[in-house]
């Protein structure tokens, strides 16, 4: 039975292999310190954090996220460690709340490997604090206990570390935050909370996995996790938003995120007939809650993404446990001279390996069952996706018509894990884009296809990928409400940009040379300044009649060629301020080529979402931090689909006189 702790209360721990689960409404950093019998942390090497996530007996997440799982093996702790302190902190300089009092109270649970909660604690009464000690696991007379602490620090992570005896706490806190910022630059943003208390009707197989103690970790292979208590919040009725006044030269200026209805959404469509008892539920496209089919499909895709992340994490955790248990049993055999050799030793080794095989097979069976269900769901969902969510080879593009309103999201490619590479989850990002894109034209340092590819071919593929993303953005916006501009200083990607230029989708040729770069950036900077002033003052009708107030995408190819210091400063300004007023940035560049500017560009790179023109395992999910293999969404070789879609976009724009 779960012990619901209050501040200061403790509870015995019946086992030493544990998970600590953290749930918060916003991305937070999770870490841990190891202390001696007095609670003193003797150095930075006694702190597990995103830049150094593993210490003997504990592993913490590598990035900030709204949900965390920390793996703890108290039996593997050094004898000098008597206290394990779980730390939570808000990341600095990445947006979001700057104090815990501005968000829902974090919830922390200590569980066994089977997911059963041992103790839980909701950290309440926080206000100006940006870091908090959540729990302590401490050793007393040879046994381990957990204590709810909830001590907050307005001075943040640095003050917390210094309070635990680390004089270099400020330096370590800066190192941790830098690692978190770098991690968030590669992370797929977590979607907004699903409506209706979950938004996704579960389609997991009927019946649960066998749950047991540590000897039965296969139970963790389910994609579902124990429900954690949420603090209810009062929902106040909202009034419909009024659009700003129309400028003299065109339509209204409205760069707020598209408003959604505020009442409870309708229930999902009727589900398919129930499956026979003991059989998996039959998947249905759009079985999540939402106002429209598009919104239900969006929620369903994110539910599939989360399910795959968690079920793979459970499988990997179970295999790790089986490996660790076999190693411990073999170590015991070898450490005893009486059982080191001979028939007894052979029998003990065989028994340990048999147990290992059985545990791994149990975990794999649970994983295969869940993967099969997700694959069946993907097979049903993929053909039902609208153009904004569909692959370029989907038949839905054959009947494409220019939409009348902006969709919720856009597909940038596919994601998959090594456990089943044919199970692809669409990578969707919300619209309007809240974060720029960086198409990496350099060689990958990971395990992707670009590690050994010719640099010239990579640059060509990167430019082609940028064109495919730009074409999709043009295709999913109403006629005339989105435009694309290109900076190609040396004209090195003329052939790649031909579909945009030849179709008329580009209103002007790509800017070339230093003068062209300066002119393009000056015009867009002026547009951002004017629209910001108009929005802040409520004077949209005062904008110049010739100002293009449509959403705009600036593609910058072959950076930093043709850029001086002033141009670099303007580019950073557009990346920071542009998205809020409808100017979005897409960089096509090799990160190594830009290192000549030094650290001045680091904030720019960190603010952009890195994508690759070839398959590469560089993206992370916001739940457990898996390295996902990303593949861009490109038109099939020899297909005319991009040409046909762009032609319809241009004709629709012309018919509206835009």
N, C-alpha and C positions, 0 to 999 in steps of 0.2 A: 504494500500500500504506500502511495506517495506521501512524503512528509512535506507539507507546505510551510516553509520556514518564514519567520519574520526576522527583522534585523537583530543580530546577536545570537540567534538560536542555533544550536548545532544538532547533528544527527549522525549516528554511526554509519559507516560504509561497509556493506556486507561483502564486497568484492573489491579487487584492486584494479581490474581492467574496466575502464569507464569511458563514457563520452560526456562531455559538457556541451549542452546545446544552448545557444544564445539566440534570442529573437528580439528584433527591434524594428521600429517602423521606418528607419533610415539607415544608410550604410554607416557602420561603426567599425572600429579596429578592435580586434581581440588578441590578447597576449597573456603571458604568464611569467611570474618570477619564482625562482626557487630560493628558499631561505633556510638558514640553519635553525638550531633550537631556540634562538632568540628572535627569529624572523628576519635576520640581517641578510641582505643580498650582497654578496661579496664582489661583484663585478658585472660588467656587461655580458660576460659569458654565462651568467646565471639567469639571463632574461631570454625567453622565447618570444619572438615578435616577427612581423611579416618579412623583414630582411634576413632573419635567422630563425626559421620556424621550428627547428627541431633541436631538442635537448634530450638527454637520456630520460626516458619515461614520459615525454610529452611532445606533442606536435600541435601547432596552432596554424590557423589559416594564413595565407600569403597576401591577402588583400582585404580591403574594407568591403563589407557586405551587410545586408539587413539580417541575414541568418548565418550562424556559424556553428561548426562542430569542432570541438577540441578533443583530440584523442589522448587519453591518460592511462599510463600503466604504472601504478604506484609501486608495484613489485620490482620495477626496473629502476627506481630512483636510487641514487647513491646514498650510502649510509649517512652522509653528512647533511642530507636534505630532510628537514622536518616539516617544511611548510611549502605548499604550492598555492600561490595567490593568483587568481584570475582577474585580469585587468580589462576594462572596456574604455575606449576613448573615441571622441569624435575626430575624424580626419580634418586637418586644417588646410584652408586654401583650395578646397575642391567644391565649394557650394554646400548647400544643405544647412541644417541647424548648427549653431555654434555653441549651444548649451543643451544639456539633457532636459531642462525644464521646458523646452520648446517642442518636445516630441513625446510620443507615448512611452510609458515606463518600460525599460528593458525587462525581459523575462529570461531567467537562467534556470536550466534543469540539469541535474546529474542523473545519467541513465546508465543501465547496463548495456552490454553489447547487443542484447536482444531488443533494445529500445524501451524497455520498461523503466519508468521513472522511479528513482530512489528518493530524490528530494528536489524541490523547486523553490524558486524565490523570485518575486516580482519587486524590482528595485524602485521604490516610490520615494516621494518627498525630495526629489532633485530639482534644482533651480538653475543657478548660474554655473554649475559644474560642467566641465567638458571632459572629465575623466573620472572614473569611479572604480574602486575595488569591489568587485561583485561577490566573490566567494573566496574562502580559504579551505584548502584541504590540508589537514594537519595531523601529525603523528603523535599519539599520546599512549605511552605504555605499550608500545608495539602494535597498536591498532590505529586505523585511520578514521577520521571523522571529517565532516563538512560543516562549515559555519557560514551563515549568511552575514555579510559585512555591510555593503552598501555605503561605504565611505566615499564621498565625492571630493573633487579638487577643482576649485575655480581656476587654479593656475595650470590646469591641464596635465598632460602626460609627464612633462618635465617635473612639475611639483610632486606628482605621485612617485616617480622614480627616486627623486631626491629624498623623499620622506621614508623610503625603504632602505636608505643607506648608500645610495649611489651618488657620489659627488659629481660625476659626469652625466647626470640625468638629463640636462638640457641638450648635450651633444647627442646622446642616444635617442632622445625624443625626436630631434631633427632628422636623424638617420631613419627612424621608423616612419616618420611622416613622408620622407622622400620616397621610401620604398612603396608606401601606400599610394602615393600620387602616380608613380610609375605603373603600379598594378592596375589602377583605375583607368589608365590610358589604354590598357589592352582588354578591358572588361566590357562585355556586352551589358548595357544598362539594364537594370531590373525594371520590368514593366510596372505601371501603376497597380495599386491593389485591385484585385478582381472584384467586380460588383457582385452583390447578392451573397456575400459571405463565402466566396469560393469561386463562383463564376464558372466552374467547370464541373460538369457531371462526371463522376468517376466511371471509368470503363475498365477497371482492373479486374483480373480474374476473380471469380467467386471463391470465397473461402480464403483463409489466411495461411501464411507459412507457419510451420511448426515453430513455436517459440519456446526457448529454453534458457538455460544459463549460458555461461561462456562456452560450454562445450557444443553449443548449437547456434553458431553465429549466422547460419544460413537464413535465419528468420529476418535478418536485416536486409534481405534482398528485395523486400517489397518496395514499390515506388512511393507508398504512402508513409508519412511519418506521424508520430503521435500528435494529436491536436494540442496546441498550447493555448492557455487562457489569454484572451485579449481584453484589454481595458475598454469598455464601451465608451463611445464618445457621442455627445449629443449632436444629432444632425439637424441643422437649422434649414428651413426652406429658403431657397435662393431665388432671387428675381432674375428673369431673363436679362442677359447682357445686351446693352445697347451698342450698336455699331457706331464708330466715330463718324463724324460728319464727312461727307464726300469732298475730296479736293476738287478744285476747279477743273483740273485736267483729266479726270477719270473717276474710277470707282473708289470705294471707301478704303481708307488705310486701316487695317485691322491686323496687327501682328501678335495678338494674344494667341495662346494655344487654343485650338478650336473648342468652344464650349460644349459640354455634354449635358444631356438632360439630368436634372437633379433628383427626380422622383425615382422610386424603385423601378428597376428595369423589368420588362416582362419576362416570364419564365421561358426557358429554352423550348424549342419545338418538341413535339411528342417524340419520345425515344422509339427505337425499333422494338418489335416484340421481344419479350424477355427470352434469354437463352435458356436451354434446358438446365436443370440443376447440375451443379458441378462443372459447367462449361463457362468459358470466358464470355463476358457481356459483348454483344455485337456492337462494333463501333459505328457511330453516326457522325456525319460531318455537321459541324455547328452545334454540338451538344453542350456548349457553355452558355452562361447567361449573358445577355447583351441586348441592346436596342434593335440592332439590325443583324442580318446574317453575317455581314463583314465583321462586326464587332464580336459576334460569337465565335467566328473562325479565328480571329486574332487571339482571343482568350484561350481557345482550344490549342492553338499552336504553342503558346507560351506554357500551357499546362503540360503538353507533350515534352517540351524542352526541359521543364523542371522535373518531370517524372523520370526522364532518361538520366538526368544528372544525378538524381538521388538514388536510383536503383543501381547505377554503375558504382556510385560511392559505397553503397552497402555491400556490393559484391567485392570490391577491392578491400574494404575493411575486413570482410570475412576471410578472404584469402590471406591477408596480412596476419590475422589472428591464427589461422591454421599454421602458417609458416613459423610464427613466433612460438607457438605451443610445441611444434615438432622440435625446434631448436632447443627449447628448454628441456624436453624429455631426453633428447640425445645427449645434452650436456650432463644431465644427471647420471646417465649410464656411463659416460666417459670419466666422470669425476670420482666414481667409486671403483677402487682397484678390484673389488670382488666381481664386478659386472662388466669390466672394461673389455674383456676378451672371453671367448668361449661361447657355448650354446646359449647361456643366459643373455649375453650381450647381443647375440644375433637375434634372439627372440624379441628383446626389448626394442631393437632398432626396427625390426619388421612391424611390431605393434605400433610404434610411433608413426611410421610411414603409412600404415594402413589407416590410422586415425586421421592423418593429414589428408589422405586421398578421399576418405569419406566426407570430411568437412568441406573440401573444395568441390566435390561433386554435388553436395547439397546446395552450396551457394550457387554453383553454375546452373543447377536445375531451376532454382528460383529466378535467377537472372534470365535464363532462356525463356521461361514462361512470361515474364514481364516484357522482354524484348519482342516476343512474338505478338503479344497484345498491342504493343506500341506500333509495330510494323503493320499490323492489320489496320490500325487506326490511321496511320500515315497513308496507306493505300486508298482509304476512303476520302481522307481530307484533301490530299493533293489535287485531284481533279475538280474539287469544288471551290478552289481558291479563285478569287477575282483577279483581274490583271495586276493590280498593285502587289499582290502576294504571290503570284504565279511565276513559275520558271518561264524563260523566254521560249522554250520549246513546247509550252502548254497550248492545246488547241484553243483556249479561251482568247488568245491573241488574234486568231483568225477572224473573230467577230468583233474586234475591238472598236469601240466608239469613244470619242472624247467625253470624259465624265462631266457632270454638272456640278459636282462638289468634291472637295478634297477628301481622300480616304483617311482612315485612322493611321495607317502605317505603310511601309514600303519594304519590299524584299531586297536585301543586298547580297544574298547568297544562301548557301546551305552549310549546316554544321553537323559533324558526326564524331563519334567516339570510337576508339579501336575495338571495343567489345563487339560492335556490329557496324561495319563501315557502310553497309548498304542501307542502313536506317538513317535517312537524312531529315533533319529538322530545318524548316525555313528560318532564316535569320531575318527577323522583322525589326525595324526601328520606327518609332513614332514620327508622325508628321505634324507640324513643320519640324524640320531637323533642328534639334537643340544642340547639336554637336557637329563640328565639321568632320570631313573625312580625309584621311591620308592614304593614298594608293602607293604602296611601297614599291619603288622601281629598283631596289637594290637586292642583292643576294640575301637569302634568309640564313639566319644562324641556327634555325631549328631543324626539324626533320622533314620540312616540306619539299615540294618538287623544285623549288627555285634555288636550292643550295648549290647545285652544280651547273645551273643554266647559264648560257652566254648572257653577258650584261646587256648587249644590244637587243637581244630577243626579249629580255625582261622589261626593258624600257618600252618596247613596242607593245607588249602585252599589257603593261600598266596603263598606257594611254588608251588602248582599246577597252580596258575595264572601266576607265573613267567615262568614256563615251557611252558604254552600256548603262551605267548608273545614271548619267545625265539624261539619256533618252527615256529611261523609265520615269524619272522625275517629271520630265516634260509631259509624258503620256498620262500620268495620273492626276495632274492638275487640270482644272477647267481651262478652257481656251483663253489664252492671253494672260493668265494669272501666274505664270512662271516663265522665266527666261534664263538663258545661259550665256555667259561671257567666257572667253578663253584668253589666257596669256600664254604664249608660246614664243619666248624671246628669240630663240635661234631658228624657229620654224622646223624643229626636228621631228614633230609629230603631225606634219601636214597630212600625210596619208591616213593616219588614224582618225583625225578630226573631219575627214572628208564626208562621212554620213551626216554630221551636223551642219556642215557648211553647204554641202550640195543640196540638201533638202530645204534649206532656208530656215532651219531651226535657229541658227545663229543670226542675230540681227546685224552683226558686223563681223568682219574677218578677225581671226585671232590677233591680239596685240603682239607686235614683234619689236625687238630692239629695246634699248634702255628708254628711249623716248616713249615708245608705245606702252611699256610697263608703267612708267610714271604717269602717263595720261589716264590709263585705265584705273589705276589705284586712286588717283586724285578724284576722279569722277565718282567712284564708289564710296570713298571716304566722305565726300561732300553729301552724297545721298544719305548715308547713315546719320551724319550730323543733323541734316535738315529734318529727317523723319523723326529722329529722337526728340528734337525740340518741339516738333508739331504734336507728337503724342503726349509729351509731358505737359504742354501748355493747353492741350485740347483745341488746337487751332489747325486742324488738318486742312481746312479750306484755304489756308494761307500758303500752302506749298506751291512752288512754281508750276505753271501749267505743263511744262515740258518734262517734269520729273517723272521717271518711270517708277511707279509705286508697286509694281508686281514683285512677287518673290523672285530672287535672283540667285543663281549659282555661279560662282567664279571658279573656273578650273585654272590652276596654275601648274603648267608643265615645266619640267626640267629645272626646277628651283635648285640652286640660287643663281643660275646663269641670268645675267641682265639685271640683277638687283643690287642697288646700293643701300647704304645704311638707312636713308630716308624711306626707301621702298620697303625694306624689312620692317621698319617701325609701323608703316601703314598696314602691312599685311598682318602683323600681330594685332593691331587695332581692329581690323575687320574680323579676325577670328574671335576676339573677345566681345565686341559690341554688335557685330553684324547680325547674328542669329535672332536677337530680340526684335529687330526691325526688318527682317526679311532678306538679309544678305548672308549667304552661306558659302563656305570655303571648301574646296576640294583640291588638295595638294597631290601632285604626281611627282614624286621626288625620291631620290636615294638619300637616306639619312646620313650616310657617310660623306656624301658630297657637301652637305650643309654644315659639317663640323667646323669649317673654317671660321664660322661666326661665333664659335665657342658657346658658352652657357646661355647667351642672350636668347637663343631660340628654343631652349628646353621647355619653357612654359607653353610655347606654340605647339610643339610636338605632343606634349602631354595632354593638351586640350583636345586633340583630334583623335578620332577612332581609326586605328591602323587596320587597313585591309590589304590583301595581297592579290596580285593578278593570277597566282597559281595556288594550288592547295598548300596550306601551311597551318601548323598547330600552334598558333600564337594567341588565340582568344580564350578568355576564361568566362565561366558562368558566374552569376552573382550569388549562388547558393553554396557550392562546395569548392569552387575554384578549379574545376577540371580544365586541363588544356584541351580545347576543342579544335579539331581540324576544320578550317574554313575553306570553302571553295566559292569563288565569285559566280554570280549569275550572268552568263554570257550567252549571246545568240549562237545557235548551232552554226558550224562552219558551212559556208555557202548559202545560208538562209537569207532571205530578203525581208525578214520580219522587221528589223530595225528601220529599213528604208520605208516600208509600208506604213508603219506606225508613225514615224516622223512626218511622212507626207500627210496623213490625216490630221496630225496636230497642227501643221502649218496651214492647211486649208481651213480648218476650223478657226484658227486665229485670224486669218484673212477675212473670213465671212463675218466675223464680229468686228472687223475694222481695227484690230489691235496689232 
